[in-house]
Amino acid sequence: MTQPLKIKLSKVALSELMEMIKLDQDSDSVRFVYVSGCCKTTKVDIILDNFKPGDIKNNIGDLNILYEDTLMDNISQLTIAYTDSRFWIKTIPTKKDCKSGENKSCTGCSGHCDSH
């Protein structure tokens, strides 16, 4: 069985996300979207959205969190903080190693994935 995604939110980040949802009349959830990047720079976008069939749904307090299998396949943990009017996201990838040519997304790194 796949281990669930571990999500850590600071209190301020949680409050800001809840406020954003309250202000948006079209969305009731926050979606975390995996954005493919070079091996050691996995990225996650945060968007406001609604549940769709196939989504994985989690809750932290009253905050509805949505994501897809792609996120779980590539990220094992998300840590989200909010400072200076922006969200800061730290990811821990599921894959521990990165070798040149192992991942197509590394080609943009000229094979120097460890330089990130």
MOPAC internal coordinates of N, CA, C and O (Angstrom, degrees):
PM7 1SCF
backbone

  N    0.0000 0     0.00 0     0.00 0    0    0    0
  C    1.4500 1     0.00 0     0.00 0    1    0    0
  C    1.5263 1   109.26 1     0.00 0    2    1    0
  O    1.2310 1   120.60 1   -42.28 1    3    2    1
  N    1.3192 1   116.46 1   137.72 1    3    2    1
  C    1.4499 1   122.26 1  -179.50 1    5    3    2
  C    1.5254 1   110.65 1   -70.52 1    6    5    3
  O    1.2310 1   121.18 1   -44.47 1    7    6    5
  N    1.3277 1   115.34 1   135.53 1    7    6    5
  C    1.4524 1   120.60 1   177.46 1    9    7    6
  C    1.5236 1   108.94 1   -70.27 1   10    9    7
  O    1.2310 1   119.40 1   -44.11 1   11   10    9
  N    1.3331 1   118.76 1   135.89 1   11   10    9
  C    1.4604 1   119.86 1   179.66 1   13   11   10
  C    1.5225 1   111.48 1   -66.89 1   14   13   11
  O    1.2310 1   121.13 1   -25.79 1   15   14   13
  N    1.3183 1   115.44 1   154.21 1   15   14   13
  C    1.4574 1   121.71 1   178.25 1   17   15   14
  C    1.5288 1   109.16 1   -66.37 1   18   17   15
  O    1.2310 1   120.52 1   -48.24 1   19   18   17
  N    1.3077 1   116.62 1   131.76 1   19   18   17
  C    1.4627 1   121.29 1   177.75 1   21   19   18
  C    1.5233 1   107.76 1   -93.11 1   22   21   19
  O    1.2310 1   120.69 1   -55.89 1   23   22   21
  N    1.3338 1   116.28 1   124.11 1   23   22   21
  C    1.4605 1   122.01 1  -177.81 1   25   23   22
  C    1.5163 1   108.86 1  -121.62 1   26   25   23
  O    1.2310 1   120.95 1   -54.92 1   27   26   25
  N    1.3350 1   115.79 1   125.08 1   27   26   25
  C    1.4593 1   121.53 1   175.62 1   29   27   26
  C    1.5239 1   108.01 1  -116.59 1   30   29   27
  O    1.2310 1   120.69 1   -56.17 1   31   30   29
  N    1.3283 1   116.29 1   123.83 1   31   30   29
  C    1.4652 1   122.20 1   179.08 1   33   31   30
  C    1.5184 1   108.81 1  -119.41 1   34   33   31
  O    1.2310 1   120.28 1   -46.49 1   35   34   33
  N    1.3186 1   117.07 1   133.51 1   35   34   33
  C    1.4579 1   118.90 1   172.24 1   37   35   34
  C    1.5322 1   107.87 1   -70.07 1   38   37   35
  O    1.2310 1   120.34 1   -20.46 1   39   38   37
  N    1.3183 1   116.96 1   159.54 1   39   38   37
  C    1.4700 1   120.78 1   179.22 1   41   39   38
  C    1.5206 1   111.10 1   -59.97 1   42   41   39
  O    1.2310 1   120.74 1   140.49 1   43   42   41
  N    1.3249 1   116.19 1   -39.51 1   43   42   41
  C    1.4732 1   120.32 1  -179.68 1   45   43   42
  C    1.5246 1   109.81 1   -67.68 1   46   45   43
  O    1.2310 1   119.52 1   137.74 1   47   46   45
  N    1.3257 1   118.53 1   -42.26 1   47   46   45
  C    1.4670 1   121.71 1   178.49 1   49   47   46
  C    1.5258 1   110.30 1   -62.06 1   50   49   47
  O    1.2310 1   120.51 1   136.00 1   51   50   49
  N    1.3167 1   116.64 1   -44.00 1   51   50   49
  C    1.4666 1   120.72 1   177.78 1   53   51   50
  C    1.5161 1   110.57 1   -59.59 1   54   53   51
  O    1.2310 1   120.32 1   133.58 1   55   54   53
  N    1.3090 1   116.99 1   -46.42 1   55   54   53
  C    1.4684 1   121.67 1   179.74 1   57   55   54
  C    1.5298 1   111.28 1   -61.67 1   58   57   55
  O    1.2310 1   120.17 1   135.99 1   59   58   57
  N    1.3247 1   117.28 1   -44.01 1   59   58   57
  C    1.4746 1   121.44 1  -179.73 1   61   59   58
  C    1.5296 1   111.37 1   -65.27 1   62   61   59
  O    1.2310 1   120.18 1   138.16 1   63   62   61
  N    1.3242 1   117.25 1   -41.84 1   63   62   61
  C    1.4653 1   120.12 1   178.41 1   65   63   62
  C    1.5299 1   111.03 1   -64.86 1   66   65   63
  O    1.2310 1   120.43 1   138.77 1   67   66   65
  N    1.3273 1   116.78 1   -41.23 1   67   66   65
  C    1.4679 1   120.31 1   177.63 1   69   67   66
  C    1.5231 1   110.47 1   -62.41 1   70   69   67
  O    1.2310 1   120.31 1   138.68 1   71   70   69
  N    1.3161 1   117.01 1   -41.32 1   71   70   69
  C    1.4619 1   121.38 1   179.54 1   73   71   70
  C    1.5328 1   110.91 1   -64.66 1   74   73   71
  O    1.2310 1   120.36 1   139.78 1   75   74   73
  N    1.3293 1   116.92 1   -40.22 1   75   74   73
  C    1.4652 1   120.29 1   178.82 1   77   75   74
  C    1.5300 1   110.90 1   -62.14 1   78   77   75
  O    1.2310 1   120.66 1   138.85 1   79   78   77
  N    1.3217 1   116.35 1   -41.15 1   79   78   77
  C    1.4658 1   119.70 1   179.57 1   81   79   78
  C    1.5280 1   110.80 1   -66.52 1   82   81   79
  O    1.2310 1   120.59 1   140.62 1   83   82   81
  N    1.3283 1   116.48 1   -39.38 1   83   82   81
  C    1.4723 1   120.06 1   178.19 1   85   83   82
  C    1.5227 1   111.20 1   -60.98 1   86   85   83
  O    1.2310 1   120.48 1   142.79 1   87   86   85
  N    1.3323 1   116.69 1   -37.21 1   87   86   85
  C    1.4616 1   121.33 1  -177.92 1   89   87   86
  C    1.5255 1   113.09 1   -78.06 1   90   89   87
  O    1.2310 1   120.09 1   156.75 1   91   90   89
  N    1.3181 1   117.43 1   -23.25 1   91   90   89
  C    1.4669 1   122.12 1  -179.59 1   93   91   90
  C    1.5214 1   109.14 1   -93.94 1   94   93   91
  O    1.2310 1   120.35 1   -62.49 1   95   94   93
  N    1.3023 1   116.94 1   117.51 1   95   94   93
  C    1.4568 1   120.53 1  -175.64 1   97   95   94
  C    1.5287 1   112.67 1   -84.88 1   98   97   95
  O    1.2310 1   119.84 1   173.26 1   99   98   97
  N    1.3333 1   117.91 1    -6.74 1   99   98   97
  C    1.4615 1   120.79 1  -177.61 1  101   99   98
  C    1.5234 1   113.57 1  -100.93 1  102  101   99
  O    1.2310 1   119.81 1   167.26 1  103  102  101
  N    1.3241 1   117.98 1   -12.74 1  103  102  101
  C    1.4610 1   120.94 1  -174.13 1  105  103  102
  C    1.5211 1   110.52 1  -124.72 1  106  105  103
  O    1.2310 1   121.53 1   -30.80 1  107  106  105
  N    1.3366 1   114.68 1   149.20 1  107  106  105
  C    1.4620 1   119.36 1   177.46 1  109  107  106
  C    1.5204 1   112.67 1  -125.13 1  110  109  107
  O    1.2310 1   120.59 1  -173.53 1  111  110  109
  N    1.3386 1   116.47 1     6.47 1  111  110  109
  C    1.4673 1   120.58 1  -175.47 1  113  111  110
  C    1.5202 1   110.60 1  -146.40 1  114  113  111
  O    1.2310 1   121.88 1   -14.50 1  115  114  113
  N    1.3316 1   114.01 1   165.50 1  115  114  113
  C    1.4581 1   122.64 1   172.11 1  117  115  114
  C    1.5170 1   106.67 1  -108.20 1  118  117  115
  O    1.2310 1   120.66 1   -47.77 1  119  118  117
  N    1.3299 1   116.34 1   132.23 1  119  118  117
  C    1.4618 1   121.14 1   178.58 1  121  119  118
  C    1.5257 1   108.69 1  -111.12 1  122  121  119
  O    1.2310 1   120.93 1   -47.54 1  123  122  121
  N    1.3342 1   115.84 1   132.46 1  123  122  121
  C    1.4580 1   122.21 1   172.52 1  125  123  122
  C    1.5194 1   106.90 1  -101.02 1  126  125  123
  O    1.2310 1   120.89 1   -55.81 1  127  126  125
  N    1.3359 1   115.90 1   124.19 1  127  126  125
  C    1.4599 1   121.71 1  -175.34 1  129  127  126
  C    1.5274 1   109.16 1  -118.49 1  130  129  127
  O    1.2310 1   121.09 1   -53.59 1  131  130  129
  N    1.3258 1   115.51 1   126.41 1  131  130  129
  C    1.4585 1   120.89 1   176.55 1  133  131  130
  C    1.5178 1   109.69 1   -72.62 1  134  133  131
  O    1.2310 1   120.97 1   -48.56 1  135  134  133
  N    1.3290 1   115.76 1   131.44 1  135  134  133
  C    1.4616 1   122.10 1   176.24 1  137  135  134
  C    1.5214 1   106.71 1  -118.44 1  138  137  135
  O    1.2310 1   120.81 1   -63.99 1  139  138  137
  N    1.3188 1   116.07 1   116.01 1  139  138  137
  C    1.4527 1   120.56 1  -177.72 1  141  139  138
  C    1.5186 1   109.90 1   -62.18 1  142  141  139
  O    1.2310 1   121.26 1   -46.50 1  143  142  141
  N    1.3034 1   115.19 1   133.50 1  143  142  141
  C    1.4529 1   121.21 1   178.19 1  145  143  142
  C    1.5108 1   108.41 1  -141.54 1  146  145  143
  O    1.2310 1   120.65 1     5.87 1  147  146  145
  N    1.2979 1   116.36 1  -174.13 1  147  146  145
  C    1.4531 1   120.00 1   176.52 1  149  147  146
  C    1.5241 1   108.33 1   -61.34 1  150  149  147
  O    1.2310 1   120.89 1   -26.83 1  151  150  149
  N    1.2834 1   115.91 1   153.17 1  151  150  149
  C    1.4740 1   123.78 1  -169.56 1  153  151  150
  C    1.5219 1   115.06 1   -39.39 1  154  153  151
  O    1.2310 1   120.23 1   131.65 1  155  154  153
  N    1.3168 1   117.17 1   -48.35 1  155  154  153
  C    1.4585 1   119.51 1  -173.92 1  157  155  154
  C    1.5276 1   112.61 1   -98.53 1  158  157  155
  O    1.2310 1   120.07 1  -171.62 1  159  158  157
  N    1.3151 1   117.48 1     8.38 1  159  158  157
  C    1.4578 1   119.84 1   179.86 1  161  159  158
  C    1.5225 1   109.99 1  -123.59 1  162  161  159
  O    1.2310 1   120.58 1  -130.42 1  163  162  161
  N    1.3079 1   116.50 1    49.58 1  163  162  161
  C    1.4564 1   119.58 1   178.00 1  165  163  162
  C    1.5190 1   108.69 1   -61.89 1  166  165  163
  O    1.2310 1   121.08 1   -40.50 1  167  166  165
  N    1.3163 1   115.54 1   139.50 1  167  166  165
  C    1.4488 1   120.85 1  -174.28 1  169  167  166
  C    1.5164 1   110.58 1  -124.55 1  170  169  167
  O    1.2310 1   121.42 1   -27.99 1  171  170  169
  N    1.3200 1   114.88 1   152.01 1  171  170  169
  C    1.4518 1   121.78 1   177.36 1  173  171  170
  C    1.5212 1   107.63 1  -133.81 1  174  173  171
  O    1.2310 1   120.85 1   -49.78 1  175  174  173
  N    1.3295 1   115.98 1   130.22 1  175  174  173
  C    1.4582 1   121.32 1   173.99 1  177  175  174
  C    1.5158 1   108.92 1   -96.83 1  178  177  175
  O    1.2310 1   121.05 1   -29.21 1  179  178  177
  N    1.3167 1   115.60 1   150.79 1  179  178  177
  C    1.4622 1   122.02 1   175.15 1  181  179  178
  C    1.5234 1   107.37 1  -113.07 1  182  181  179
  O    1.2310 1   120.30 1   -55.61 1  183  182  181
  N    1.3269 1   117.02 1   124.39 1  183  182  181
  C    1.4593 1   120.45 1   176.55 1  185  183  182
  C    1.5253 1   109.40 1  -134.51 1  186  185  183
  O    1.2310 1   120.70 1   -23.75 1  187  186  185
  N    1.3176 1   116.26 1   156.25 1  187  186  185
  C    1.4566 1   121.38 1   174.21 1  189  187  186
  C    1.5148 1   107.63 1   -87.83 1  190  189  187
  O    1.2310 1   119.95 1   -43.85 1  191  190  189
  N    1.3223 1   117.70 1   136.15 1  191  190  189
  C    1.4589 1   120.75 1  -173.36 1  193  191  190
  C    1.5191 1   109.67 1  -160.19 1  194  193  191
  O    1.2310 1   121.01 1     3.31 1  195  194  193
  N    1.3219 1   115.68 1  -176.69 1  195  194  193
  C    1.4619 1   124.11 1   176.10 1  197  195  194
  C    1.5172 1   109.18 1  -125.46 1  198  197  195
  O    1.2310 1   120.82 1   -21.44 1  199  198  197
  N    1.3262 1   116.04 1   158.56 1  199  198  197
  C    1.4559 1   122.25 1  -179.09 1  201  199  198
  C    1.5267 1   110.85 1   -59.84 1  202  201  199
  O    1.2310 1   121.34 1   -41.64 1  203  202  201
  N    1.3419 1   115.04 1   138.36 1  203  202  201
  C    1.4623 1   122.49 1   175.27 1  205  203  202
  C    1.5217 1   107.67 1  -128.32 1  206  205  203
  O    1.2310 1   119.89 1   -29.55 1  207  206  205
  N    1.3278 1   117.82 1   150.45 1  207  206  205
  C    1.4682 1   119.15 1   177.60 1  209  207  206
  C    1.5332 1   110.52 1   -55.06 1  210  209  207
  O    1.2310 1   120.68 1   -44.70 1  211  210  209
  N    1.3109 1   116.30 1   135.30 1  211  210  209
  C    1.4578 1   121.88 1  -178.83 1  213  211  210
  C    1.5189 1   113.55 1    96.22 1  214  213  211
  O    1.2310 1   120.15 1   168.91 1  215  214  213
  N    1.3294 1   117.32 1   -11.09 1  215  214  213
  C    1.4598 1   120.53 1   178.69 1  217  215  214
  C    1.5212 1   110.88 1   -71.41 1  218  217  215
  O    1.2310 1   121.30 1   -29.11 1  219  218  217
  N    1.3119 1   115.12 1   150.89 1  219  218  217
  C    1.4553 1   121.83 1   169.40 1  221  219  218
  C    1.5207 1   105.10 1   -98.09 1  222  221  219
  O    1.2310 1   120.75 1   -48.67 1  223  222  221
  N    1.3148 1   116.18 1   131.33 1  223  222  221
  C    1.4602 1   120.68 1  -176.15 1  225  223  222
  C    1.5199 1   109.92 1  -117.12 1  226  225  223
  O    1.2310 1   121.04 1   -47.42 1  227  226  225
  N    1.3161 1   115.62 1   132.58 1  227  226  225
  C    1.4560 1   124.37 1   176.26 1  229  227  226
  C    1.5136 1   107.93 1  -129.76 1  230  229  227
  O    1.2310 1   120.74 1   -18.81 1  231  230  229
  N    1.2934 1   116.20 1   161.19 1  231  230  229
  C    1.4586 1   120.51 1   174.63 1  233  231  230
  C    1.5236 1   108.78 1  -132.55 1  234  233  231
  O    1.2310 1   121.37 1   -40.60 1  235  234  233
  N    1.3184 1   114.98 1   139.40 1  235  234  233
  C    1.4542 1   121.75 1   167.86 1  237  235  234
  C    1.5204 1   104.20 1  -122.60 1  238  237  235
  O    1.2310 1   120.55 1   -72.30 1  239  238  237
  N    1.3082 1   116.55 1   107.70 1  239  238  237
  C    1.4623 1   120.45 1  -171.97 1  241  239  238
  C    1.5124 1   108.41 1    61.54 1  242  241  239
  O    1.2310 1   120.55 1    51.96 1  243  242  241
  N    1.3295 1   116.55 1  -128.04 1  243  242  241
  C    1.4627 1   121.93 1   178.64 1  245  243  242
  C    1.5231 1   113.01 1   -90.94 1  246  245  243
  O    1.2310 1   120.09 1  -179.50 1  247  246  245
  N    1.3189 1   117.43 1     0.50 1  247  246  245
  C    1.4636 1   121.45 1  -178.21 1  249  247  246
  C    1.5216 1   110.77 1   -83.35 1  250  249  247
  O    1.2310 1   120.68 1   -59.75 1  251  250  249
  N    1.3292 1   116.31 1   120.25 1  251  250  249
  C    1.4638 1   122.38 1   174.61 1  253  251  250
  C    1.5262 1   108.38 1   -83.75 1  254  253  251
  O    1.2310 1   120.73 1   -53.17 1  255  254  253
  N    1.3265 1   116.21 1   126.83 1  255  254  253
  C    1.4601 1   121.99 1  -179.23 1  257  255  254
  C    1.5188 1   108.46 1  -119.47 1  258  257  255
  O    1.2310 1   120.97 1   -48.70 1  259  258  257
  N    1.3268 1   115.75 1   131.30 1  259  258  257
  C    1.4622 1   122.51 1  -179.89 1  261  259  258
  C    1.5207 1   109.61 1  -120.68 1  262  261  259
  O    1.2310 1   120.77 1   -32.56 1  263  262  261
  N    1.3291 1   116.14 1   147.44 1  263  262  261
  C    1.4662 1   122.16 1   171.50 1  265  263  262
  C    1.5093 1   108.41 1  -164.05 1  266  265  263
  O    1.2310 1   121.02 1   -10.84 1  267  266  265
  N    1.3232 1   115.65 1   169.16 1  267  266  265
  C    1.4623 1   121.86 1  -178.84 1  269  267  266
  C    1.5290 1   109.98 1  -110.77 1  270  269  267
  O    1.2310 1   121.16 1    -9.92 1  271  270  269
  N    1.3234 1   115.39 1   170.08 1  271  270  269
  C    1.4664 1   121.50 1   178.55 1  273  271  270
  C    1.5242 1   112.45 1   -54.74 1  274  273  271
  O    1.2310 1   120.26 1   146.25 1  275  274  273
  N    1.3204 1   117.12 1   -33.75 1  275  274  273
  C    1.4655 1   121.40 1  -178.52 1  277  275  274
  C    1.5174 1   110.92 1   -55.82 1  278  277  275
  O    1.2310 1   120.52 1   140.50 1  279  278  277
  N    1.3225 1   116.60 1   -39.50 1  279  278  277
  C    1.4581 1   120.41 1   179.33 1  281  279  278
  C    1.5306 1   110.16 1   -65.14 1  282  281  279
  O    1.2310 1   120.56 1   133.41 1  283  282  281
  N    1.3324 1   116.53 1   -46.59 1  283  282  281
  C    1.4658 1   120.60 1  -179.87 1  285  283  282
  C    1.5250 1   112.18 1   -66.14 1  286  285  283
  O    1.2310 1   120.31 1   148.65 1  287  286  285
  N    1.3264 1   117.02 1   -31.35 1  287  286  285
  C    1.4612 1   120.71 1   179.28 1  289  287  286
  C    1.5288 1   111.97 1   -67.40 1  290  289  287
  O    1.2310 1   120.59 1   153.77 1  291  290  289
  N    1.3409 1   116.47 1   -26.23 1  291  290  289
  C    1.4577 1   120.69 1  -173.30 1  293  291  290
  C    1.5216 1   115.33 1  -113.89 1  294  293  291
  O    1.2310 1   120.12 1   159.20 1  295  294  293
  N    1.3274 1   117.38 1   -20.80 1  295  294  293
  C    1.4636 1   122.34 1  -175.85 1  297  295  294
  C    1.5238 1   108.87 1  -126.50 1  298  297  295
  O    1.2310 1   120.27 1   -48.40 1  299  298  297
  N    1.3149 1   117.09 1   131.60 1  299  298  297
  C    1.4699 1   119.17 1   176.89 1  301  299  298
  C    1.5213 1   111.58 1   -99.94 1  302  301  299
  O    1.2310 1   120.34 1   155.44 1  303  302  301
  N    1.3444 1   116.95 1   -24.56 1  303  302  301
  C    1.4634 1   119.38 1  -179.53 1  305  303  302
  C    1.5215 1   110.87 1  -149.89 1  306  305  303
  O    1.2310 1   121.00 1   -40.40 1  307  306  305
  N    1.3275 1   115.69 1   139.60 1  307  306  305
  C    1.4625 1   123.77 1   173.96 1  309  307  306
  C    1.5132 1   108.63 1  -118.05 1  310  309  307
  O    1.2310 1   120.31 1   -45.52 1  311  310  309
  N    1.3107 1   117.02 1   134.48 1  311  310  309
  C    1.4520 1   121.99 1   172.21 1  313  311  310
  C    1.5257 1   105.98 1  -123.70 1  314  313  311
  O    1.2310 1   120.74 1   -55.40 1  315  314  313
  N    1.3324 1   116.19 1   124.60 1  315  314  313
  C    1.4620 1   120.44 1  -174.98 1  317  315  314
  C    1.5253 1   109.21 1  -125.15 1  318  317  315
  O    1.2310 1   121.38 1   -51.34 1  319  318  317
  N    1.3337 1   114.97 1   128.66 1  319  318  317
  C    1.4599 1   122.23 1   176.55 1  321  319  318
  C    1.5252 1   108.22 1  -126.21 1  322  321  319
  O    1.2310 1   120.82 1   -15.14 1  323  322  321
  N    1.3174 1   116.04 1   164.86 1  323  322  321
  C    1.4577 1   121.05 1   178.48 1  325  323  322
  C    1.5215 1   108.10 1  -133.29 1  326  325  323
  O    1.2310 1   120.80 1   -64.03 1  327  326  325
  N    1.3391 1   116.08 1   115.97 1  327  326  325
  C    1.4612 1   121.92 1   175.10 1  329  327  326
  C    1.5135 1   108.40 1  -146.71 1  330  329  327
  O    1.2310 1   120.88 1   -24.95 1  331  330  329
  N    1.3108 1   115.92 1   155.05 1  331  330  329
  C    1.4653 1   121.93 1   177.69 1  333  331  330
  C    1.5271 1   112.35 1    52.54 1  334  333  331
  O    1.2310 1   120.51 1  -140.16 1  335  334  333
  N    1.3375 1   116.62 1    39.84 1  335  334  333
  C    1.4699 1   123.36 1   177.51 1  337  335  334
  C    1.5242 1   113.95 1    61.92 1  338  337  335
  O    1.2310 1   120.27 1  -150.77 1  339  338  337
  N    1.3269 1   117.08 1    29.23 1  339  338  337
  C    1.4637 1   120.21 1   176.18 1  341  339  338
  C    1.5233 1   110.49 1  -149.86 1  342  341  339
  O    1.2310 1   122.26 1   -23.28 1  343  342  341
  N    1.3231 1   113.29 1   156.72 1  343  342  341
  C    1.4559 1   120.05 1   176.70 1  345  343  342
  C    1.5233 1   109.08 1   -89.05 1  346  345  343
  O    1.2310 1   121.16 1   -40.71 1  347  346  345
  N    1.3179 1   115.39 1   139.29 1  347  346  345
  C    1.4562 1   122.91 1   176.22 1  349  347  346
  C    1.5106 1   106.88 1  -115.71 1  350  349  347
  O    1.2310 1   120.81 1   -53.23 1  351  350  349
  N    1.3200 1   116.05 1   126.77 1  351  350  349
  C    1.4559 1   121.04 1  -175.89 1  353  351  350
  C    1.5256 1   109.78 1  -121.11 1  354  353  351
  O    1.2310 1   121.61 1   -54.36 1  355  354  353
  N    1.3166 1   114.53 1   125.64 1  355  354  353
  C    1.4628 1   120.65 1   173.94 1  357  355  354
  C    1.5217 1   106.49 1  -111.21 1  358  357  355
  O    1.2310 1   120.57 1   -46.79 1  359  358  357
  N    1.3100 1   116.52 1   133.21 1  359  358  357
  C    1.4615 1   120.74 1   179.18 1  361  359  358
  C    1.5186 1   110.06 1  -117.84 1  362  361  359
  O    1.2310 1   121.45 1   -31.40 1  363  362  361
  N    1.3075 1   114.83 1   148.60 1  363  362  361
  C    1.4596 1   121.15 1   169.96 1  365  363  362
  C    1.5183 1   105.61 1  -117.43 1  366  365  363
  O    1.2310 1   120.41 1   -66.81 1  367  366  365
  N    1.3325 1   116.82 1   113.19 1  367  366  365
  C    1.4620 1   120.20 1  -177.31 1  369  367  366
  C    1.5255 1   111.95 1   -70.94 1  370  369  367
  O    1.2310 1   120.94 1   -24.02 1  371  370  369
  N    1.3086 1   115.81 1   155.98 1  371  370  369
  C    1.4627 1   120.54 1   177.74 1  373  371  370
  C    1.5174 1   110.45 1   -73.45 1  374  373  371
  O    1.2310 1   120.24 1   147.94 1  375  374  373
  N    1.3273 1   117.15 1   -32.06 1  375  374  373
  C    1.4649 1   121.25 1   178.88 1  377  375  374
  C    1.5172 1   108.58 1   -88.96 1  378  377  375
  O    1.2310 1   120.74 1   -52.17 1  379  378  377
  N    1.2986 1   116.19 1   127.83 1  379  378  377
  C    1.4654 1   121.67 1  -175.44 1  381  379  378
  C    1.5219 1   113.25 1   -86.27 1  382  381  379
  O    1.2310 1   120.19 1   155.81 1  383  382  381
  N    1.3178 1   117.25 1   -24.19 1  383  382  381
  C    1.4518 1   118.51 1  -176.27 1  385  383  382
  C    1.5220 1   110.86 1  -120.82 1  386  385  383
  O    1.2310 1   121.42 1   -22.12 1  387  386  385
  N    1.2910 1   114.89 1   157.88 1  387  386  385
  C    1.4588 1   121.53 1   178.72 1  389  387  386
  C    1.5136 1   107.73 1  -139.82 1  390  389  387
  O    1.2310 1   121.33 1   -57.72 1  391  390  389
  N    1.2977 1   115.06 1   122.28 1  391  390  389
  C    1.4634 1   119.80 1   178.07 1  393  391  390
  C    1.5150 1   108.55 1  -121.94 1  394  393  391
  O    1.2310 1   120.67 1   -37.81 1  395  394  393
  N    1.2798 1   116.32 1   142.19 1  395  394  393
  C    1.4530 1   121.43 1   179.26 1  397  395  394
  C    1.5224 1   110.12 1   -53.38 1  398  397  395
  O    1.2310 1   120.91 1   -47.78 1  399  398  397
  N    1.3131 1   115.87 1   132.22 1  399  398  397
  C    1.4500 1   121.17 1   178.08 1  401  399  398
  C    1.5151 1   113.05 1    84.97 1  402  401  399
  O    1.2310 1   119.63 1   167.96 1  403  402  401
  N    1.3250 1   118.32 1   -12.04 1  403  402  401
  C    1.4597 1   121.46 1  -179.34 1  405  403  402
  C    1.5270 1   110.81 1   -74.51 1  406  405  403
  O    1.2310 1   120.85 1   148.62 1  407  406  405
  N    1.3005 1   115.97 1   -31.38 1  407  406  405
  C    1.4491 1   121.74 1  -177.17 1  409  407  406
  C    1.5189 1   108.57 1  -127.56 1  410  409  407
  O    1.2310 1   119.93 1   -53.69 1  411  410  409
  N    1.3073 1   117.74 1   126.31 1  411  410  409
  C    1.4614 1   120.97 1  -178.10 1  413  411  410
  C    1.5150 1   111.91 1   -57.05 1  414  413  411
  O    1.2310 1   120.03 1   148.99 1  415  414  413
  N    1.3349 1   117.55 1   -31.01 1  415  414  413
  C    1.4573 1   119.56 1  -178.43 1  417  415  414
  C    1.5250 1   111.61 1   -69.46 1  418  417  415
  O    1.2310 1   119.63 1   168.33 1  419  418  417
  N    1.3337 1   118.30 1   -11.67 1  419  418  417
  C    1.4682 1   120.48 1   179.27 1  421  419  418
  C    1.5237 1   111.73 1   -77.65 1  422  421  419
  O    1.2310 1   119.77 1   165.29 1  423  422  421
  N    1.3164 1   118.05 1   -14.71 1  423  422  421
  C    1.4626 1   118.85 1  -176.51 1  425  423  422
  C    1.5250 1   111.14 1   -61.51 1  426  425  423
  O    1.2310 1   119.75 1   151.44 1  427  426  425
  N    1.3176 1   118.07 1   -28.56 1  427  426  425
  C    1.4597 1   121.25 1   176.97 1  429  427  426
  C    1.5145 1   112.44 1   -70.14 1  430  429  427
  O    1.2310 1   120.24 1   165.90 1  431  430  429
  N    1.3208 1   117.14 1   -14.10 1  431  430  429
  C    1.4545 1   122.51 1  -179.86 1  433  431  430
  C    1.5209 1   111.19 1   -93.62 1  434  433  431
  O    1.2310 1   120.13 1  -176.00 1  435  434  433
  N    1.3107 1   117.36 1     4.00 1  435  434  433
  C    1.4690 1   123.00 1  -176.24 1  437  435  434
  C    1.5134 1   111.14 1    57.33 1  438  437  435
  O    1.2310 1   120.82 1  -150.39 1  439  438  437
  N    1.3415 1   116.04 1    29.61 1  439  438  437
  C    1.4560 1   119.86 1   177.84 1  441  439  438
  C    1.5105 1   114.30 1    79.00 1  442  441  439
  O    1.2310 1   119.71 1  -174.77 1  443  442  441
  N    1.3324 1   118.15 1     5.23 1  443  442  441
  C    1.4672 1   121.87 1  -178.35 1  445  443  442
  C    1.5280 1   109.94 1  -107.76 1  446  445  443
  O    1.2310 1   121.09 1  -121.81 1  447  446  445
  N    1.3013 1   115.52 1    58.19 1  447  446  445
  C    1.4695 1   120.35 1  -176.61 1  449  447  446
  C    1.5095 1   112.90 1   -61.79 1  450  449  447
  O    1.2310 1   120.54 1   148.67 1  451  450  449
  N    1.3254 1   116.58 1   -31.33 1  451  450  449
  C    1.4583 1   118.87 1  -177.65 1  453  451  450
  C    1.5259 1   112.72 1   -74.07 1  454  453  451
  O    1.2310 1   119.76 1   178.25 1  455  454  453
  N    1.3082 1   118.07 1    -1.75 1  455  454  453
  C    1.4603 1   120.68 1   179.83 1  457  455  454
  C    1.5201 1   112.34 1   -83.16 1  458  457  455
  O    1.2310 1   119.89 1   175.78 1  459  458  457
  N    1.3281 1   117.82 1    -4.22 1  459  458  457
  C    1.4669 1   121.02 1  -178.73 1  461  459  458
  C    1.4975 1   111.08 1   -92.41 1  462  461  459
  O    1.2310 1   120.10 1   180.00 1  463  462  461

